[in-house]
Amino acid sequence: MSGPHSGPHSLSESESELIMGDPGPSGRFGEFGGRFVPESLVPACMELEASFRRAWIDPAFRRELDHLLHSYGGRPTPVTECLRLSEELGVRVLLKREDLAHTGSHKINNVVGQALLARRMGKKRLIAETGAGQHGVATATAAALFGMECVVYMGAVDMERQALNVFRMELLGAEVRSVESGSRTLKDAVNEALRDWVASVDTTHYCLGSVMGPHPYPWMVRELQRVVGDESRAQCREILDGKDPDVVVACAGGGSNAAGTFAGFADGTSSVLVGVEAAGGAAMHNGIPGVLHGMRSALMQDESGQILEAESISAGLDYPGIGPEHAHLAAIGRARYETAGDTEVVEAFQRLSKTEGIIPALESAHAVAWVIRVAGTEVLPTGSTVLITLSGRGDKDVAQVRDILRRGETTPR
Ligand SMILES: Cc1ncc(COP(=O)(O)O)c(C=O)c1O
């Protein structure tokens, strides 16, 4: 294994002063982040970082990405004011509607960017890990769009509870490989994808689905998701007469929709930033610093460093870690991290459906559940404004929630 690698790159003063700026060649966010990978992957990570740096300042790349996100991905997604829920809760609730993006979640923003980059790097094959299946569906979609081969690793447990998304990936031409090791969920799927990448790095791009893993992924994926926060900030200012929301909330699994949202508000606003984890996968609450999947971050682990199993109703939040920048944002006090439990999440799922006609993804329902719980308290006082990133739509989850409600319980397994 090798530690974070340094290379010849100096940051402009303004970039290094930003809270969510460029972490530089070390990929460090304070004491978190870095690049802890086998020697065989170091050149691949460095090549990826160099390619992304070049592409990100290339107007032609940015134009093509923006065009695809608009004409294919459906951007910009709207911000919707929830009039009925706001009245019930006594706070003004705005939703950033990533559920309306193509393929049904924010995952498409990251994937279109990485697929364009892979094509630029001459790679013909995309691999990905997936939990809820949304990132797998988005990757299979981009692979179809660009005519690339696609293999998606998915834990056997997740394949069962997200069977519809498995079929969608297959329809899109991807091969879905069932992962039978460990807890047979997202953590194990990441392991398998990394194993594949070690053996296939010459032809393959690993399209990682969140702000986690070795440098440059946490930074690159955050930049590709920044569009969510940038759009939201401008849209909120229109709705709120030039003001920013008092509180900005997003659910956090690996943390990409939260990081993209926070990036639009972290610098230059006093909005309170809140990430909501699943109670059973709360790396920020129950975790301690450690190294997993190429990064140093907050991880759920026992005293001897064994990674603990996450346990959540939502496959997309069923991960024992979180992206390293979130650990840093918490350490410097710029963001705070809360949890939501399965029961209140199922209630929030139903409540948003009934009051606003919007069925959220179970992941996104965690952010809604937290807002419902704290509305009217000193954290979110009556009369304040809150933006929730609705990271995805609930179509993939309705069968699971139906079964849970029929059984009268809130545990899916
Ligand atoms: C709709 C939705 N929201 C959120 C997540 C969690 O990912 P992240 O924390 O990277 O946004 C997932 C993951 O699958 C998802 O499908």
Ligand as a Chemical Component Dictionary entry (heavy atoms), coordinates in Angstrom:
data_LIG
# 
_chem_comp.id                   LIG 
_chem_comp.type                 NON-POLYMER 
_chem_comp.pdbx_formal_charge   0 
_chem_comp.three_letter_code    LIG 
# 
loop_
_chem_comp_atom.comp_id 
_chem_comp_atom.atom_id 
_chem_comp_atom.alt_atom_id 
_chem_comp_atom.type_symbol 
_chem_comp_atom.charge 
_chem_comp_atom.model_Cartn_x 
_chem_comp_atom.model_Cartn_y 
_chem_comp_atom.model_Cartn_z 
_chem_comp_atom.pdbx_ordinal 
LIG C1 C1 C 0 -31.383 8.439  -4.550 1  
LIG C2 C2 C 0 -30.104 8.303  -3.800 2  
LIG N1 N1 N 0 -29.759 9.233  -2.903 3  
LIG C3 C3 C 0 -28.620 9.164  -2.199 4  
LIG C4 C4 C 0 -27.764 8.089  -2.345 5  
LIG C5 C5 C 0 -26.527 8.044  -1.510 6  
LIG O1 O1 O 0 -25.390 8.396  -2.218 7  
LIG P1 P1 P 0 -24.622 9.734  -1.948 8  
LIG O2 O2 O 0 -24.469 9.873  -0.470 9  
LIG O3 O3 O 0 -23.333 9.554  -2.648 10 
LIG O4 O4 O 0 -25.416 10.864 -2.527 11 
LIG C6 C6 C 0 -28.063 7.081  -3.268 12 
LIG C7 C7 C 0 -27.161 5.937  -3.458 13 
LIG O5 O5 O 0 -27.424 4.995  -4.110 14 
LIG C8 C8 C 0 -29.267 7.199  -4.012 15 
LIG O6 O6 O 0 -29.626 6.269  -4.902 16 
# 
loop_
_chem_comp_bond.comp_id 
_chem_comp_bond.atom_id_1 
_chem_comp_bond.atom_id_2 
_chem_comp_bond.value_order 
_chem_comp_bond.pdbx_ordinal 
LIG C1 C2 SING 1  
LIG C2 N1 SING 2  
LIG C2 C8 DOUB 3  
LIG N1 C3 DOUB 4  
LIG C3 C4 SING 5  
LIG C4 C5 SING 6  
LIG C4 C6 DOUB 7  
LIG C5 O1 SING 8  
LIG O1 P1 SING 9  
LIG P1 O2 DOUB 10 
LIG P1 O3 SING 11 
LIG P1 O4 SING 12 
LIG C6 C7 SING 13 
LIG C6 C8 SING 14 
LIG C7 O5 DOUB 15 
LIG C8 O6 SING 16 
# 
